[in-house]
Amino acid sequence: MNLFKVRQAFLQPSSIAFCFTLQAMLCGAACGQDLEKDFEYLIEVEAKPMEGYLKYKDSKFGTFYKLTVHSSDLKTKEKVKYEDLFVCSKLGEKPALVGVRRYAALPKEMKKKRVATVIKLPEKSKEEEIIATSYAVPPLIVELFLNDNYAGSLYVPTDSFFTFKQGLNSQGFQSAAQAVSTANTSLVPIELLSQPLGRHEAMFYQPSLKK
């Protein structure tokens, strides 16, 4: 399968029925893959709560999370710290991305390469931490696609799969069956997969549906 041609087909779907075809194609392209064998670069996202940050009397802030992002060349094993993203939850409200600190540009050599994104979470992570980590996905996916990468494979720990999907839903990601497709709408496709493999769902990023 030519993944780059598939990507171009994804960006301008013309009907809801086409979404179901895309779901099958995405699964065929991503399910059962060996990261070392089937991808050339890896993006890793790891969350860490910033315990005690801006915790003062009558503070309306919840927990701050720092999401550290690394890029790795799977051939040379070179690993580069790409950026930190900061997410905060206010009391009674959903989390929000509140800041980005960029350390390096994506490697020029990464352009038009096959890239997988891996979400690293501790076992038995709290729901809020899992959802906060999902906020790293939209800016990463959009930047990778603008860089002409095939970047539709997103891996998340099995026990966090459905909560992470919930976080993506709140940011404009919809399943293929739910995606609203029109001639004037561009959809960015991803395949959400569990690690170990076993669960998967084809999804599309539609910022206009952000909740």
C-alpha positions in Angstrom: 0.0 0.0 0.0 1.3 3.5 -0.9 0.7 5.3 2.3 1.3 8.7 0.9 -1.4 8.2 -1.8 -3.7 6.9 0.9 -3.1 10.1 2.9 -4.0 12.3 0.0 -7.2 10.4 -0.4 -8.0 10.9 3.3 -7.7 14.7 3.2 -10.7 15.3 1.0 -13.4 12.6 1.6 -16.7 13.3 -0.1 -19.2 11.1 1.7 -19.9 9.4 5.0 -19.8 6.0 3.3 -16.2 6.8 2.2 -15.3 7.0 5.9 -16.1 3.3 6.4 -13.8 2.4 3.5 -11.0 4.5 5.1 -11.5 2.8 8.4 -10.7 -0.6 6.8 -7.7 0.9 4.9 -6.2 2.5 7.9 -6.5 -0.7 9.9 -4.8 -2.6 7.2 -1.9 -0.1 7.1 -1.4 0.1 10.9 -2.7 -2.9 12.7 -0.1 -5.5 13.8 2.9 -3.3 12.9 6.4 -3.7 14.3 7.5 -0.1 15.1 11.2 -0.8 14.4 10.3 -2.4 11.1 7.4 -0.3 9.7 8.3 3.2 10.7 11.3 5.4 10.2 10.8 7.9 13.0 9.1 7.8 16.4 7.5 10.6 18.4 7.2 9.9 22.1 5.0 11.8 24.5 5.4 11.4 28.2 3.3 13.3 30.9 4.4 14.3 34.3 2.2 16.1 36.9 3.8 19.4 38.2 2.9 18.7 41.9 2.3 21.8 43.9 2.7 24.3 41.0 0.5 27.4 41.6 -1.1 25.7 44.5 -2.0 28.6 46.9 -5.0 29.4 49.0 -8.2 29.9 47.1 -6.5 28.9 43.8 -8.9 27.9 41.1 -6.2 26.0 39.2 -6.1 22.2 39.3 -3.0 20.1 38.4 -0.5 21.3 35.8 1.0 18.6 33.6 4.2 18.9 31.6 4.1 16.8 28.4 7.6 16.1 27.1 8.0 15.2 23.5 11.0 13.5 21.9 11.7 12.5 18.3 13.8 9.5 17.5 15.4 8.2 14.3 14.7 4.5 14.5 17.6 3.7 12.2 20.4 5.7 13.9 18.7 5.6 17.4 19.4 9.4 17.7 16.9 10.9 20.2 16.1 14.6 20.3 14.0 16.6 22.8 11.5 18.4 20.6 9.2 20.3 23.0 7.4 20.6 26.3 3.7 21.3 26.3 1.9 22.5 29.5 -1.7 21.5 30.2 -3.7 22.7 33.2 -7.1 21.8 34.5 -9.2 24.4 36.3 -11.5 23.3 39.1 -14.7 22.1 37.6 -13.5 22.5 34.0 -11.8 20.3 31.4 -8.0 20.6 30.9 -6.6 23.2 28.4 -3.2 23.6 26.6 -1.7 26.7 28.2 1.9 26.8 26.9 4.5 25.3 24.6 8.3 25.4 24.9 10.1 24.4 21.7 13.7 23.1 22.0 14.3 21.9 18.4 12.7 21.7 15.0 11.6 18.4 13.6 14.6 16.9 11.7 14.7 17.8 8.1 15.4 14.2 7.4 11.9 13.3 8.8 10.1 15.0 5.9 7.9 12.6 3.9 8.8 9.7 6.2 6.7 7.2 8.1 6.2 8.4 11.7 4.5 6.7 14.6 3.5 8.5 17.8 3.7 6.6 21.1 2.0 7.9 24.3 3.8 6.8 27.4 1.7 6.6 30.6 2.4 5.0 34.0 0.3 2.0 34.9 -3.1 2.8 36.5 -2.8 6.5 35.4 -5.6 8.8 36.7 -8.3 9.7 34.2 -7.3 13.4 34.3 -3.7 12.6 33.5 -4.6 10.5 30.5 -7.0 13.1 29.1 -4.4 15.9 29.7 -1.8 13.9 27.7 -4.2 13.7 24.8 -3.8 17.5 24.4 -0.4 16.9 22.8 -1.9 15.2 19.8 -3.6 17.9 17.7 -0.5 20.2 17.3 1.7 17.2 16.7 -0.5 15.5 14.2 -1.1 18.8 12.3 2.6 19.7 12.2 3.6 16.2 11.0 1.0 16.2 8.2 2.1 19.7 7.1 5.6 18.2 6.9 4.2 15.6 4.5 4.8 12.7 6.9 2.6 9.7 7.0 1.8 10.1 10.7 -1.5 8.5 11.3 -0.5 5.8 13.7 -1.0 6.7 17.4 -0.2 4.1 20.1 -1.5 4.3 23.7 -1.3 1.8 26.6 -4.2 -0.7 26.5 -5.6 0.2 29.9 -5.7 3.9 28.9 -7.2 3.4 25.4 -10.8 4.4 25.9 -10.1 7.3 28.3 -7.5 8.6 25.8 -10.1 8.3 23.0 -12.5 10.3 25.2 -9.9 13.0 25.4 -9.4 13.1 21.7 -13.2 13.3 21.2 -13.4 16.4 23.3 -10.8 18.1 20.9 -12.5 17.4 17.6 -11.5 13.8 16.8 -14.3 11.6 15.7 -14.5 8.0 14.7 -14.9 7.2 11.0 -18.5 6.3 11.6 -19.2 9.7 13.2 -17.1 12.0 10.9 -19.1 14.6 9.1 -17.8 14.8 5.6 -18.4 17.6 3.2 -16.6 18.9 0.1 -15.5 22.0 2.0 -14.0 20.0 5.0 -10.5 18.6 5.3 -10.2 15.7 7.7 -6.8 14.6 9.2 -6.9 10.8 9.7 -5.3 8.9 12.6 -5.4 5.3 13.6 -5.6 4.9 17.4 -4.0 1.6 18.5 -3.4 0.0 21.8 -0.1 -1.3 23.1 0.0 -4.3 23.2 -2.1 -4.4 20.1 -5.7 -5.5 20.3 -7.7 -2.4 20.1 -7.9 0.1 17.3 -10.1 2.8 15.9 -9.9 4.9 12.7 -10.5 8.6 13.6 -10.5 11.9 11.9 -9.6 15.3 13.3 -12.3 17.9 12.6 -11.4 21.1 14.6 -14.9 22.5 13.8 -16.4 19.9 16.1 -14.2 20.7 19.0 -16.3 20.6 22.2 
